[in-house]
């Protein structure tokens, strides 16, 4: 596992894509859990390792989540070869457009409909996810800003039910990472990076995704808004964190797990001093519940 993850990480870096370590599954008292030791739900064995205990000291690994991704081979060797050799592999999708197909939510049927309308997707990299889905990986077109899409959060997802998008501001779990279910992320035999090129996302796919953003009426990127909202906050820090969380959670194109990472990062960068991580998480969970209640109330009317 160690050499394989390290070699895969270095291969991504060699192609210009940032990588970072993720927590991995472990067996404890006969139960498979996330190595972080916390009840992290659907993000088990998928979320970034902010810090890791080495002997009697705690060292930072990826304190800013996917924003800590690196293309420096030396850092990659330190992470995956020495400090956290059991880690799963996270790959930044800043330069990618990844079509995340989940058959459990109808993604395979949605993909068939898309290909019936637009033709078969071009040959490119594909990986099988540990949960039974598929990542279809494309290079992002120059100058085109495609962001993340979470189909479950939308009444009319741009690619249909069961198909998410990982792009700017996101990341994927890459082979040969291990899934909490016991499955393993693996390259598709006919779509391995060693055998096929990384193809640019087809025009029709980009048009569907950018059209959704253009017609959303917002007129600005919520991630950029959060970045610029304030230089430093020293008073009412909890209220400021709550405001950022609410703003980002209402941007339906953003994955909640990604929003959680952004909120924690915003706290570190803008709060003086930063709030404790557990307090930020409590605020985020509270705002999440509020937004869920709001959505359910809207759907009921």
Secondary structure, DSSP 8 states (H G I E B T S, - for coil): -HHHHHHHHHHHHHTT--EEEE--EEEETTEEEETT-S--GGGTTTSB--EEEETTEEEESSTTGGGG-B--HHHHHHIIIII-TT-EEEEE-TTEEEEEE-GGGTHHHHHHHHHHHH-S--S-EEEE-TTS-EEEEEE--TT---B-B-GGG-SS-TT-TTEEEE-BT-EEEETT-B-TTS-B-EE-GGG-TTTS---B--HHHHHHHHHHHHTTS--S-HHHHHHHS-S-B-SSHHHHHHHHHHHHHT-TTS-HHHHHHHHHHHHHHHBSS---HHHHHHHHHHHHHHHHHHHHHHHH-
